[in-house]
Amino acid sequence: YTPFIGHFLTKEKLLECKKNLATTIQRNFRKTYLDGDFSTGKNYLSFQVIQKYISNFIDFEIEQVAQHKIKIVALEQNMQTVIHIPGISHPIVLKGKLDRVDEINGLTRIIDYKTGKVERRNVELPSWEELIQEYRYSKAFQLLCYAYMYLKEKPGTPVEAGIISLKNLKEGTLLFSQKTEHKGLKNSTINSEVISTFEAALHTLLLEIYDSSIPLLEKEI
């Protein structure tokens, strides 16, 4: 997708990508396996699985551009922000890499790709307390961290943040959202209010991690 940065996706561009898919994967396999053979065995199986996943993903994108205007803004964008928390003697650096930043119908969206299966319930948050207490919302936490870092650099503009799960493409883009008081209604907009609430939850979690009186225990998954 690198040639698409700064441009809108089109069906024609995506079909061209799909036509060159095998060649592109072969080139990157040679880099990974140092010119090793990937025509048999596990390497061959990996190659076929990757090709199938990416082919399905491009088909998914073609369906999306038929319904929306999607512009690629950035790929693999490194982000970093420094956090100062009263009670912790030194600043904490939060780092991350955003797989993709795009605009869909003019709205900025942060996208994280997952090769494994992620479900919508993993990113729909019922309460802020559960965000830092329940492992099942770790994906929602990750998306909020990305949005937090992004909006620290580009404040004022609401964004959405979501996951594209290559094993669950039928669900589409799984956007972080908050469940509302009205049954079935969810809010996926991440604005300054959401970021402020997340920042308070993040500070609470970091203060707990740095509290030597609280033992670090591995949670059961």
N, C-alpha and C positions, 0 to 999 in steps of 0.2 A: 504493500500500500504506500510505500515511500513516495512514488511519483505523484500520488494523489494529494499530498499535503498542500493545503491552500486551495483545493479544488473540490467541486461537487462530484459525488459518485454518480456514474451513469450505468445503465444496463450494458452499453457497448464496451465501456472500460472494464467492467467486471467480467464480461464474456471473454475479452482478450486475456485477462488474468487467468481465467479458467483454462483457456487454450494452452497457455504456457506453464500450467501448474506442475506437470511432471518434470519438466526441465528445471524449474526453479527449485523443486524439492531435491532433485538429484544434485544440483550444485551445492546446496546447503548440507546435504548428507556427506558429500565428499569432504567438506570442511570439518564436519563433526567427527567423522570416522577416519580422517587422515588418509583419504583415498582407499580405505578398506572396502572389502566386497560387501554390498548389501543386496545381492541378487538371490541369496538363500538364507535360510535360518531365521533367527530373531530379527536381524536387521531388515530382512525382506518383509516380514510381518509388520514391523514398525513403519516401514515405508508405505505399505498399503493402507494401514490404518490412518496415518497422517494424511495421505492423499484423499482418502474418503472423507475425513473430518473437514478438511479445507474445502473440498468440492461442495460438500453440504453447506458449509458456511457461506460460500460465494452465492449459492442458490438462495440462501436466506437473505443475503444482502440485496440480491436482484429483486426479491419480493418487497423488501423495504423501500428501495428507491422508486418502485412503482407507486408507492403511497405517500412518500415523504421526500423532502429536499434535504439531503445529507451532505454536509461539507466536512472534510477531514481537516482538523485544525493542527493536531500534533500527534506524534507517535513516540512511545517510549520516552516520555518527558520526565526528566529527573526533577523531583520536588524536595524542598527542605524548608523547615521552619523551626525557629528556636522558641522554646517554651520556658517561661519564668514562673515558678510556683512558690508562693510563700510557704516556708517550712522545709523547702529543699534548697540546700546551700549553693547548688550550681545549676546552670541552665541545662535543659534537656533538648537534644536535637532530634526532631522527628523527620525521618527520611522516607521517600518512596519513589516508585517509578510508575507513571500512569501509562498503561498500555496504549490508550487511545483517548484523545479529546476530539469531539466532533460537535457540529451544530446540526440539530434536527429541527427543521422548520424554524430556524432562528434561535432555538434554545440550546444553550451550551450543555453538553452531556459528557460525563467521564465514564469510560468503559474499561472494565477489567475482563480479560479473557480467562476462562477456566477450561482445562482439558477434562476435568472430572465433572461429575453430575452435581449441579446446584439446583435447588428448588426455590420457588417463590417464597415459601415460608421461612427460608433462611435469611431473607433480606427485608421482611415485613416486621417492623418493630412494634410490639404491643405497649411497651413502657421503657423509659430510660433506665430504670433500675435493672431490668433484665439485660440491657445491652452489655453491662460490665460484670454481670453475674453468671450468665448462661452462655456456654460455649457455642450453642446452636446459632447464636447471633454474631459469631466471629466474622462472617462475611459482611454483615451490615456494618460492623465496627470498622472493617477495612475500608469500605466505601466511604464512610464518614470521615475517616482519616485522610483519604485522598481529597475529598471535597474541602475539608478543613485547610489542608495545605494549599490547595488551589485558590481558595477564596482569601487566604492570607496575602497571596500575591496579587490577586485580581478581585478586590473587595467590591461589594455593591451589586453584583450581578447574580441572581439566583441560578442554580444549576440543578441538574439531575445526575445521579450516579448509579450505574447498574453493571450487572454481570452478564456476559454472553457465555453460556455453558455449552461447550461443543457436544456434550452428551445429552443436552436437553434443549436443543434448538427449537423444538416445537413450542416451547414456552415463550420464545422471543427474548427480548432484553429484560432481564429481571432487575427492575429498578428498586433501589432503597425506597421504602415508604413507611410512614407512620400510620398505624390504624387509628381511626377517629372514633368519636363517641357514637356516630351513626353507623350501624351495622353495614358492612360491605364497602364503606367508603374509606379511601386511603389517600394520603397526601404524599406525593413524591418530590415536591419542591424543596430544595435545600437552600434556605435563605439565611440571612444574618441571625435571625431568631433561633433557627435550628442549630446553627454553628455555635452560638453562645451556649445553648443547652448542652450540646455535645462537649464543648470545652470544659464545662463544669464537671461532667461525668468523667472526662479524661483526667482532669486534675485529681478527682477523688480516687481513681484507679491508681495513678502514679504515686499519690501520697501513701496509699496502702502498700504498694510494692516497696517503697523506700522506708516503711515503718519496720524497724528491726524487731519489734515486739510481736509482729504478726508473721507466723511461719508461712513459707511458700509451700503450698501443697498442690500436687498434680491433680487436676480434676478428672473424674471418670468421664470418658467419652462414649 
